[in-house]
């Protein structure tokens, strides 16, 4: 679920991009193993992954749905967020008009009215707890004149399809005493994903996401999303040259430390101290990164 700033930034942009979503291919179920979350796109809707989460639209129903994550850990905290006004941005504000409704023992919701990009809008927002990690928020919205029970029912079907499991674990442990070439084998054809979440006056989501694809041929792809800016990191082929990826990578041993070095083709260089704890969790410079490989499908590295 690809990383984001806050609803206040993204919702207005979603209204502009929804026309492209209805032509996208839906995937059922949609699975995010690194979060331990999966769900099904409701019948009549189609969706695609965006940097802000997973966005859905329909040729049959007006409006859009967005499924994203939050870091709240109890229902009172979610209730507080769903009782506040969402100041999305210029000419974009949603105010709660209903009362908090309990959908289940881990899901609550509320209805909102206001404007999105200056246009009258109405929405239902559901907040879901996840005992295994980050929770889920679902926004179903449309122009106020066409908002109906169909928008609410679609959101309810989506939340009912949610399943939560423990986030996917990394592959078997390897200790720092291994020589550098063993670490290279460990990280070859591997995607490293960093996700930072936070709450900012609303049920926030990822504030930052970094993806590093370390390819077996020695090159890497890199992309990042940070708050209100997105950097492609030359993800699809470097800096306009004939080299593969954004640069080359290598594993170095320095004293008792293992260093992952990314050498960008433009001369920039990133160095990460790599550690793996007793639970086989991977850390770069102390930050948790998820490892996924080619068998993870679209969640694995792009090395072709």
C-alpha positions in Angstrom: 0.0 0.0 0.0 2.2 2.5 -1.3 3.0 5.4 1.2 1.3 8.8 2.0 1.1 12.2 3.6 -2.5 12.9 4.9 -6.0 12.9 3.6 -5.9 16.6 3.5 -3.5 16.5 0.7 -4.7 13.6 -1.3 -8.5 13.6 -1.5 -8.7 16.6 -3.9 -6.1 15.0 -6.2 -8.1 11.7 -6.1 -11.1 13.5 -7.6 -9.0 14.5 -10.6 -7.5 11.0 -11.1 -10.6 8.8 -10.6 -11.4 8.8 -14.4 -8.2 6.8 -15.0 -9.0 4.3 -12.3 -12.2 3.0 -13.9 -10.1 1.7 -16.7 -7.7 -0.1 -14.5 -7.8 -3.8 -13.9 -9.1 -4.8 -10.5 -7.3 -7.6 -8.5 -9.3 -9.8 -6.1 -8.2 -10.2 -3.5 -5.7 -7.3 -3.1 -2.9 -8.4 -0.8 -0.3 -6.4 1.1 1.8 -9.1 2.9 4.1 -6.6 4.4 1.2 -5.2 6.3 -0.7 -8.4 6.8 -3.8 -6.9 5.1 -5.9 -8.1 2.2 -9.3 -7.1 0.8 -11.5 -7.6 -2.2 -12.6 -4.8 -4.6 -16.5 -4.8 -4.5 -18.4 -5.9 -7.5 -18.9 -3.2 -10.1 -15.7 -1.3 -8.9 -12.2 -1.4 -10.3 -9.0 -0.2 -8.7 -5.4 0.3 -8.8 -2.6 1.0 -6.4 -1.5 4.6 -6.0 1.2 6.2 -3.9 -1.5 7.1 -1.4 -2.9 3.6 -1.0 -5.5 1.8 -3.2 -7.9 3.8 -5.2 -11.2 2.5 -6.7 -13.7 3.9 -9.1 -16.8 2.6 -11.0 -18.4 3.0 -14.3 -21.7 2.2 -12.7 -21.6 4.3 -9.5 -20.5 7.9 -9.0 -17.6 8.8 -6.7 -14.4 7.0 -5.6 -13.2 4.9 -2.7 -9.7 5.0 -1.1 -8.3 2.4 1.3 -5.3 3.5 3.3 -3.7 2.9 6.6 -3.5 4.6 10.0 -1.4 4.2 13.2 -4.2 4.6 15.8 -4.4 1.7 18.3 -7.8 2.1 19.9 -11.4 3.0 19.0 -11.6 6.2 21.2 -8.7 7.6 19.2 -10.4 6.8 15.9 -13.6 8.2 17.2 -11.9 11.5 18.0 -10.5 11.7 14.5 -13.9 10.9 12.9 -15.5 13.7 15.0 -13.2 16.4 13.7 -13.4 18.6 10.5 -11.1 17.5 7.7 -9.4 20.5 6.3 -8.0 18.9 3.1 -6.7 22.0 1.4 -7.8 25.1 -0.5 -11.6 24.9 -1.1 -11.6 21.4 0.4 -13.1 20.7 3.8 -15.2 17.9 5.1 -17.2 18.3 8.3 -18.9 15.5 10.2 -22.7 15.6 9.8 -23.7 12.4 11.5 -23.0 10.6 14.7 -20.3 7.9 15.1 -21.7 4.5 14.2 -20.3 1.2 15.4 -20.0 -1.2 12.5 -18.3 -4.0 14.4 -16.1 -4.5 17.5 -13.2 -3.0 15.5 -14.8 -0.7 13.0 -16.5 2.6 13.4 -17.6 5.3 10.9 -19.1 8.7 10.3 -20.6 10.7 7.4 -19.2 14.0 6.2 -20.3 16.9 4.1 -18.4 19.8 2.6 -16.4 20.6 -0.5 -13.6 18.9 -2.5 -11.8 21.2 -4.9 -14.6 23.7 -4.4 -17.3 21.2 -5.4 -20.0 20.1 -3.0 -19.1 16.7 -1.7 -20.3 14.1 0.7 -18.4 11.1 2.2 -18.5 8.2 4.6 -15.3 7.4 6.4 -14.6 4.1 8.2 -11.8 3.5 10.7 -10.7 -0.1 11.4 -8.4 -1.4 14.1 -5.8 -4.0 13.4 -4.4 -5.9 16.4 -1.5 -7.1 14.2 -0.2 -3.7 13.1 -1.4 -0.6 11.2 -5.1 -0.1 11.0 -7.2 0.7 7.9 -9.3 3.7 6.9 -11.8 3.6 4.0 -13.1 6.8 2.4 -16.1 6.6 0.1 -17.0 10.0 -1.4 -18.7 11.6 -4.4 -20.3 14.9 -5.4 -23.0 15.7 -2.9 -25.8 15.7 -5.5 -25.2 12.0 -6.4 -24.0 10.6 -3.1 -26.3 7.7 -2.1 -26.6 4.5 -0.1 -24.6 2.9 -2.9 -21.5 4.8 -1.7 -22.1 3.6 1.8 -22.9 0.0 0.8 -19.7 -0.1 -1.3 -17.6 1.0 1.7 -19.3 -1.6 4.0 -18.7 -4.4 1.5 -15.1 -3.3 1.3 -14.6 -3.3 5.0 -16.3 -6.6 5.4 -13.8 -8.2 3.0 -10.8 -7.0 5.0 -8.7 -9.7 6.6 -5.8 -9.1 8.9 -2.9 -11.4 9.5 0.5 -11.0 11.0 2.8 -9.1 8.6 4.9 -11.3 6.4 8.2 -12.3 8.0 11.5 -12.0 6.3 13.4 -15.0 5.1 15.7 -17.1 7.4 18.1 -15.3 9.6 21.7 -14.4 8.7 24.2 -13.0 11.3 26.6 -10.1 10.8 29.5 -12.5 11.1 28.8 -13.8 7.5 31.3 -12.5 4.9 30.2 -9.8 2.5 29.5 -12.1 -0.4 26.9 -14.0 1.8 25.2 -10.7 2.4 25.2 -10.0 -1.3 23.4 -13.3 -1.9 21.0 -12.4 0.8 20.0 -9.2 -0.8 20.3 -10.1 -4.5 17.0 -9.8 -6.4 15.4 -8.4 -3.2 13.2 -5.4 -2.6 13.7 -3.4 0.6 10.7 -1.4 1.6 10.6 1.3 4.3 7.3 2.7 5.5 6.8 5.5 8.1 3.4 6.2 9.5 2.0 9.0 11.5 -1.2 10.8 12.5 -1.6 14.4 11.7 -5.0 15.9 12.8 -6.8 13.2 11.1 -6.5 9.5 10.6 -3.1 9.8 8.8 -1.2 7.3 6.8 2.4 6.7 5.6 4.3 10.0 5.8 7.2 8.4 3.9 7.9 5.3 1.8 11.2 4.1 0.2 11.6 1.2 -2.1 15.0 -0.2 -3.0 15.2 -3.0 -5.6 18.6 -4.7 -5.4 19.0 -6.7 -8.6 21.3 -9.7 -9.0 23.1 -8.1 -11.9 24.5 -5.5 -9.6 22.2 -2.5 -10.4 19.4 -1.1 -8.3 16.1 0.7 -8.7 15.0 3.3 -6.2 11.8 5.3 -5.5 10.6 7.3 -2.6 7.4 9.1 -1.5 7.7 11.7 1.2 4.8 13.8 2.6 3.7 16.1 -0.2 6.4 15.3 -2.7 7.1 12.2 -4.7 10.6 11.2 -6.1 10.6 8.6 -8.7 14.3 8.0 -8.0 14.8 7.1 -11.7 13.0 3.9 -10.9 12.6 2.8 -14.5 16.1 3.1 -16.0 18.5 5.6 -14.5 19.3 9.1 -15.6 18.6 9.0 -19.3 21.6 6.8 -20.1 21.8 3.2 -21.3 22.7 1.7 -17.9 20.2 -0.4 -16.1 18.4 1.0 -13.1 19.4 4.1 -11.1 22.9 2.9 -10.2 24.9 0.1 -8.8 25.0 -1.5 -5.4 27.5 -3.3 -3.2 27.9 -4.8 0.2 31.0 -3.8 2.2 32.4 -4.9 5.5 33.9 -2.2 7.7 35.1 -3.3 11.1 32.1 -5.1 12.6 29.6 -3.3 10.4 27.9 -4.4 7.2 27.4 -1.5 4.7 25.0 -1.4 1.8 26.2 1.2 -0.6 24.1 2.6 -3.4 26.1 4.3 -6.2 23.8 6.5 -8.3 24.8 7.2 -11.8 24.8 10.9 -11.2 27.5 10.5 -8.6 25.3 10.6 -5.5 26.1 7.8 -2.9 23.9 6.4 -0.1 25.4 4.3 2.6 23.3 2.2 5.0 24.5 0.2 8.0 22.7 -3.1 7.7 21.6 -5.2 10.7 19.3 -8.2 11.1 17.9 -8.9 14.6 17.1 -12.2 16.3 13.6 -12.2 14.8 15.1 -11.8 11.3 13.9 -8.2 10.9 16.1 -6.1 8.6 17.2 -2.6 9.5 19.1 0.0 7.5 20.6 2.8 9.6 18.3 1.6 12.4 15.1 1.9 10.3 13.0 -1.2 9.7 12.9 -2.4 6.1 10.8 -5.3 4.7 12.5 -7.8 2.5 10.5 -9.3 -0.4 11.7 -11.4 -3.4 10.6 -12.3 -6.9 8.0 -14.8 -5.7 6.1 -11.8 -4.1 4.9 -10.8 -7.5 4.2 -7.1 -7.9 5.5 -6.6 -4.3 8.9 -8.0 -5.3 11.8 -6.3 -7.0 11.7 -4.9 -10.5 14.8 -6.2 -12.1 13.8 -6.8 -15.7 
